[in-house]
Amino acid sequence: MATRKSRAGAMALATPERVRTAELASHAGQRALLCGWLRGVRRLGAITFLIVRDGWGEAQAVATSAEELAPLEEAGAGLESVVAISGVATAAPQAPGGVELRDISVSVITPVRETPPLTLSKRELRAGQSALLDYAPVTNRHPRRRAAFALAASAMAGFRETLTARGFTEIQTPKIVAAATESGANVFRIDYFGREAFLAQSPQLYKQVMVGVFERVFEVGPVFRAEPHDTARHLNEYVSLDVELGFIEDHFTVMALLRDTLTGILARIAAERGAELALLGVDMPVVPAIIPHIHFSEAQELILRLHGVDTRGEPDLSPRDERWLGEWARAEHGSDFLYVTGYPMRKRPFYTHPDPQRPEYSNSFDLLFRGAELVSGGQRLHRYEDYVAALGARGLPLEPFTWYLEAFRYGMPPEGGFAIGLERLLAQLTGAPSVKLVTLFPRDISRLEP
């Protein structure tokens, strides 16, 4: 037992050290202190069950007398009040985690006397998407909401862990840039002390430059796309998991690394987030040892043969096309993942390396996960003269890219990389109907707060 002084009478003079809810079972038979939010109150005759939520989960405390509940009544403390409850940790199979607090003493730290905008004590949040997002500072506390964000944390940790083990260096690149990364389309313009600047669409140019410094780099950071539409798969600000590496053979080298990276991400999620995966009912995918791939032109022929829709001549795949290809990959290869390679050069950014055998196509790829694009990547140009020619062919001036081209003027190896959209990964993994529902505070065409 540790002795501590009370704060404004909120806590008793002698209390045990605080225990996290996830650790309560290991304190069975001992007196323990839980601190957290009052998530639920259930009264069954003379017994009242108090559900406490902290940053690691939930636990149950049992009150058997009016005296034990008196501090709540006196403070007028309702749901979401911040409380401290001490008691004897006792095995109880029906309780969360198989243990509950009995013989309790309750202190109110921060009373909440207003009803929350949405009922958080229910297993499901009964609200539409707009309400969930409007009240995100409160609704994000719900176990199902926070479960998705916990998966995100493990995904980023798995990403970092996998690449660090392979000799990659983590970098952070500017998000205010002087030139648009992808030929000026869909960028947010800002006033930078009287000069025109942009929010970065990606760290692409900088991560390529850094290959000349570290050879293998990665970044976890926000990117910005001024896309003037409102769909279930787009955000105007999202988290990009970016990778770039040198001394590759071609885009298949990059694809092999991406396969290993996804395996690491999913393994970390499975190892750390079993409770969240169960709560969300996630069917974890298995990444094949070799992810099947199909060339863009062959994919269009396949769509024509299977669905009678002629997409030949189109430079990209529609969401419907991706869905069909995902179904084919599942039926034909038993895989939730499918690489589509060789997108037309006219659809890819200027820095993309063309296919030496079919120069109208590129050494690039998209990775489809359960029928939706998850990753874009490929081999980049690495010779200075090829960049000059590529920019000229697209009618782009050299001047905005002078600093970038310096890296290639002074020697770069064959290189390439990819970028994973974190929110889209979470949406496909959990089956969420919109990426906005797995984003803490989403930004779209109409939402700038909270």
HELIX and SHEET records of a PDB file:
HELIX    1   1 THR A   21  HIS A   27  5                                   7    
HELIX    2   2 ALA A   66  ALA A   75  1                                  10    
HELIX    3   3 PRO A   96  GLY A   98  5                                   3    
HELIX    4   4 GLN A  129  ASP A  134  1                                   6    
HELIX    5   5 ALA A  136  THR A  139  1                                   4    
HELIX    6   6 PRO A  143  THR A  164  1                                  22    
HELIX    7   7 GLN A  204  PHE A  214  1                                  11    
HELIX    8   8 HIS A  251  GLU A  272  1                                  22    
HELIX    9   9 GLY A  274  LEU A  280  1                                   7    
HELIX   10  10 PHE A  296  HIS A  307  1                                  12    
HELIX   11  11 PRO A  319  HIS A  333  1                                  15    
HELIX   12  12 MET A  345  LYS A  347  5                                   3    
HELIX   13  13 TYR A  384  ALA A  393  1                                  10    
HELIX   14  14 GLU A  399  PHE A  401  5                                   3    
HELIX   15  15 THR A  402  ARG A  409  1                                   8    
HELIX   16  16 LEU A  422  THR A  430  1                                   9    
HELIX   17  17 VAL A  435  VAL A  438  5                                   4    
SHEET    1   A 2 ALA A   2  THR A   3  0                                        
SHEET    2   A 2 ALA A  14  THR A  15 -1                                        
SHEET    1   B 6 ARG A  31  LEU A  44  0                                        
SHEET    2   B 6 ILE A  47  ASP A  54 -1                                        
SHEET    3   B 6 GLY A  57  ALA A  63 -1                                        
SHEET    4   B 6 VAL A  99  THR A 110  1                                        
SHEET    5   B 6 VAL A  82  ALA A  91 -1                                        
SHEET    6   B 6 ARG A  31  LEU A  44 -1                                        
SHEET    1   C 8 THR A 169  GLU A 170  0                                        
SHEET    2   C 8 ARG A 216  PHE A 224  1                                        
SHEET    3   C 8 GLU A 237  GLY A 246 -1                                        
SHEET    4   C 8 GLU A 415  GLY A 421 -1                                        
SHEET    5   C 8 ALA A 372  ARG A 380 -1                                        
SHEET    6   C 8 SER A 364  PHE A 369 -1                                        
SHEET    7   C 8 PHE A 337  THR A 341 -1                                        
SHEET    8   C 8 HIS A 293  HIS A 295  1                                        
SHEET    1   D 3 ILE A 176  VAL A 177  0                                        
SHEET    2   D 3 ARG A 195  LEU A 199 -1                                        
SHEET    3   D 3 ARG A 189  TYR A 192 -1                                        
END                                                                             
